[in-house]
Amino acid sequence: MAGDPAQRHLMLSRLIAFTAVLLLIPPSALTIAGMEWEAPAPVAGAAWLPALLSMLAVIVFCILLDTLIYHRTNHSLLRSQPGYLLWSSLAGALTGALSAYLNLFAGSWFTPASSPTQALLLAALCGLALLPAVSIARLWLAGLPGLVRMSARRFAFPALPSEPAAKLLLLAALTGLIGGTVWPGHLAWLFWPSPLLLLAALQLLWHESTVFSGLVRGDWSRVLLGSLAGILVGGIALATYRLSGGVIYLGANTWQLIAGMAVSGLLCLQIGDIVAEHWRGRKRAGLLRKKPFPVPIVTKKEP
């Protein structure tokens, strides 16, 4: 996992800044509103063994898709970029733990975890495989010509300067995090996209591209493929968990669950972009020429 120390420091600092905001906003919102946090009551049933089986199914699915990608393009993340996938796994564990932490305030799902700490560990375990799986699934979907054609040359959003766009996204993210914590029953629809909006705002402030950058050109491929990858991987993980006897109560209907998986896929894709920055900054140019990074991620500086 050798790489440019400056790029690694940049990657970690960005993830730390993102994490700090998500950790501080919900409890601060409760304090300002004069409310007290109540620990969710665990439900009866199994969780750990089904979660392990679910992650095993996701790993097998990843290996299958990666093999198909290799036969089609002669590129493979598992073969050429194991270090990237390892860092993605660690970032995925962080993402899963953050999602479980936010859920302590939103109460969107309930599991047999006997304490908040166990809930965080359970989610971190799931995140280890989910984020790399989204990257591989997105790469596989990108090889399907029908999807690529369907997402190209569509409606283009008006281009905004980076700073105003970042302010709008930041306002929406903070509104969702604060309002969704105080009124979870009314603003859950904005609460859960808030981490993605927050990270996109930070990326714009850092003058980097986001998963939404292509929309100004009418290119919806990253949004479409990232969303589908999240739905595909999340659906397999949840189905395997339940078929293995796992218990989870969801406070969402089917369409809300699908939308949540799509948003999760986009968040994983954006975090994967940040992790990939470490590899773009490597000085071992000869190695990169022999093994080009197979995921096309554009990080042009914004004007």
Sequence and secondary structure as in RCSB ss.txt:
>XXXX:A:sequence
MAGDPAQRHLMLSRLIAFTAVLLLIPPSALTIAGMEWEAPAPVAGAAWLPALLSMLAVIVFCILLDTLIYHRTNH
SLLRSQPGYLLWSSLAGALTGALSAYLNLFAGSWFTPASSPTQALLLAALCGLALLPAVSIARLWLAGLPGLVRM
SARRFAFPALPSEPAAKLLLLAALTGLIGGTVWPGHLAWLFWPSPLLLLAALQLLWHESTVFSGLVRGDWSRVLL
GSLAGILVGGIALATYRLSGGVIYLGANTWQLIAGMAVSGLLCLQIGDIVAEHWRGRKRAGLLRKKPFPVPIVTK
KEP
>XXXX:A:secstr
    HHHHHHHHHHHHHHHHHHHHHHHHHHHHTT         SSB HHHHHHHHHHHHHHHHHHHHHHHHHHS 
 HHHH HHHHHHHHHHHHHHHHHHHHHHHHH  EE S SSHHHHHHHHHHHHHHHHHHHHHHHHHHTT HHHHHH
HSS        HHHHHHHHHHHHHHHHHHHHHSHHHHHHHHTTHHHHHHHHHHHHTT   TTGGGGGT  HHHHH
HHHHHHHHHHHHHHHHHHTTB  EESS HHHHHHHHHHHHHHHHHHHHHHHHHHHT S HHHHHHS   S     
   
